[in-house]
Amino acid sequence: MKHLLILLSLILVTSFARAQGDPDIEARFIAMVKNSTLKGTWAPIMGGQLGDEKKDDAYRIVRAEKQEGDNWAIVSLFEFNGQQVEFPIPAVVKFAGDTAILILNNVRAGPGKANWSARIMFHDDVHTGRWWETANSEHGGTISGTITRVGK
């Protein structure tokens, strides 16, 4: 039994290590989010309690650009002063098998004064995760929904 657990642990660790930096898995993530809209719902979290779900939440992603190591730029589209503006958001992307996990740590994610942190999972045209204002963790919530691409 002990040997079986060790073998299973080695297989699991090897598959996660292989996913990180795997060009095919990274290419699938890039294709999934290129010219995409993340559309779904969000719910606030206040005082450790999940609030009422809000519908029609949407985020536009123009492209994902791999940088050095696990660092990426997620180029998002925001409306600012009545114009559509591309805004690169620095992120770390980790892979658990074929699931991408986007990590924001205290970054400016669009026009405005607040910095944000988040953990968002992407798999099979679905996203889900948690976000919060870095300086005020009570200002945040959960998001989930689908990922659609222009022309699909």
C-alpha positions as CSV (number, residue, x, y, z in Angstrom):
1,M,0.0,0.0,0.0
2,K,2.8,2.4,0.9
3,H,4.5,1.8,-2.5
4,L,1.2,2.4,-4.3
5,L,0.8,5.8,-2.5
6,I,4.4,6.8,-3.4
7,L,3.8,5.8,-7.0
8,L,0.6,7.7,-7.3
9,S,2.2,10.8,-5.7
10,L,5.1,10.6,-8.2
11,I,2.7,10.4,-11.1
12,L,0.6,13.3,-9.8
13,V,3.7,15.5,-9.3
14,T,5.1,14.6,-12.7
15,S,1.9,15.4,-14.5
16,F,1.7,18.9,-12.8
17,A,5.3,19.6,-13.5
18,R,4.9,18.5,-17.1
19,A,1.9,20.9,-17.5
20,Q,3.8,23.9,-16.3
21,G,5.7,25.2,-19.4
22,D,4.1,22.7,-21.7
23,P,3.8,24.6,-25.1
24,D,0.6,22.7,-26.1
25,I,-1.2,23.4,-22.8
26,E,-0.1,27.1,-22.9
27,A,-1.2,27.4,-26.6
28,R,-4.7,26.0,-25.7
29,F,-5.0,28.6,-22.9
30,I,-3.9,31.4,-25.3
31,A,-6.4,30.2,-27.9
32,M,-9.2,30.0,-25.2
33,V,-8.8,33.6,-24.1
34,K,-7.9,35.3,-27.4
35,N,-10.6,37.8,-28.4
36,S,-12.8,36.4,-25.7
37,T,-15.5,37.6,-23.4
38,L,-15.8,36.2,-19.9
39,K,-19.5,36.4,-19.2
40,G,-21.3,35.2,-16.2
41,T,-22.2,36.2,-12.6
42,W,-20.5,37.6,-9.6
43,A,-21.4,37.7,-5.9
44,P,-19.9,39.9,-3.2
45,I,-18.3,38.5,-0.1
46,M,-18.8,40.7,3.0
47,G,-18.0,39.6,6.5
48,G,-17.2,36.1,5.3
49,Q,-20.7,35.7,3.8
50,L,-21.5,35.3,0.2
51,G,-24.0,37.9,-1.0
52,D,-26.7,37.8,-3.7
53,E,-25.5,36.8,-7.1
54,K,-25.4,39.5,-9.8
55,K,-25.9,38.6,-13.4
56,D,-24.4,40.1,-16.7
57,D,-20.9,40.4,-15.5
58,A,-18.5,40.6,-18.5
59,Y,-14.8,41.1,-19.1
60,R,-13.1,41.3,-22.5
61,I,-9.7,39.8,-23.1
62,V,-7.9,40.7,-26.3
63,R,-5.0,38.2,-25.9
64,A,-2.7,36.5,-23.4
65,E,1.1,37.0,-23.9
66,K,3.6,34.7,-22.2
67,Q,6.5,36.6,-20.7
68,E,9.4,35.1,-18.8
69,G,8.8,32.0,-16.6
70,D,5.2,31.9,-15.2
71,N,4.7,35.7,-15.9
72,W,2.1,36.7,-18.4
73,A,0.4,39.8,-19.7
74,I,-3.4,39.5,-20.0
75,V,-4.3,42.2,-22.4
76,S,-7.9,43.3,-21.5
77,L,-10.2,45.7,-23.2
78,F,-11.7,48.5,-21.0
79,E,-13.9,51.5,-21.7
80,F,-12.2,54.7,-20.5
81,N,-13.5,58.2,-21.3
82,G,-15.8,56.7,-23.9
83,Q,-13.1,54.9,-25.8
84,Q,-12.0,51.2,-25.9
85,V,-8.5,50.9,-24.5
86,E,-6.3,47.8,-24.4
87,F,-4.7,47.4,-21.0
88,P,-2.1,44.8,-20.2
89,I,-2.6,43.2,-16.8
90,P,0.5,41.6,-15.3
91,A,-0.3,38.1,-14.0
92,V,1.2,34.8,-13.1
93,V,-0.4,31.8,-14.8
94,K,0.1,28.3,-13.2
95,F,-1.1,25.1,-14.8
96,A,-2.7,22.2,-12.9
97,G,-2.8,19.7,-15.7
98,D,-4.8,21.4,-18.5
99,T,-6.4,23.9,-16.1
100,A,-4.9,27.4,-16.1
101,I,-4.9,29.4,-12.8
102,L,-4.5,33.1,-13.2
103,I,-2.9,34.8,-10.2
104,L,-3.1,38.6,-9.7
105,N,-1.2,40.0,-6.7
106,N,-1.8,43.7,-6.0
107,V,-2.0,44.9,-9.6
108,R,-3.7,47.7,-11.3
109,A,-6.3,45.9,-13.4
110,G,-7.7,48.7,-15.5
111,P,-8.3,52.4,-15.2
112,G,-8.8,53.6,-11.7
113,K,-7.0,54.0,-8.4
114,A,-7.4,50.5,-6.8
115,N,-5.1,47.6,-7.0
116,W,-6.6,44.1,-7.2
117,S,-5.7,40.5,-6.4
118,A,-7.5,37.4,-7.8
119,R,-7.3,33.7,-8.3
120,I,-9.2,32.6,-11.5
121,M,-9.3,29.1,-13.0
122,F,-9.9,28.6,-16.7
123,H,-10.9,25.2,-18.1
124,D,-12.9,24.1,-21.1
125,D,-14.4,27.5,-21.9
126,V,-15.5,28.1,-18.2
127,H,-13.9,30.4,-15.6
128,T,-14.4,30.6,-11.9
129,G,-12.6,32.3,-9.0
130,R,-12.2,34.9,-6.3
131,W,-11.2,38.6,-6.6
132,W,-10.7,41.4,-4.0
133,E,-9.3,44.9,-3.7
134,T,-5.8,44.4,-2.3
135,A,-6.2,47.2,0.3
136,N,-9.7,46.1,1.4
137,S,-10.3,42.4,1.2
138,E,-14.0,43.1,2.2
139,H,-14.4,44.7,-1.3
140,G,-14.4,41.6,-3.5
141,G,-16.3,38.5,-4.3
142,T,-16.6,35.5,-6.6
143,I,-17.0,35.2,-10.3
144,S,-18.0,32.4,-12.6
145,G,-19.2,31.9,-16.1
146,T,-18.4,31.0,-19.6
147,I,-15.8,32.1,-22.1
148,T,-16.8,32.9,-25.7
149,R,-14.7,34.1,-28.5
150,V,-15.5,36.5,-31.3
151,G,-16.7,34.5,-34.3
152,K,-17.5,31.4,-32.3
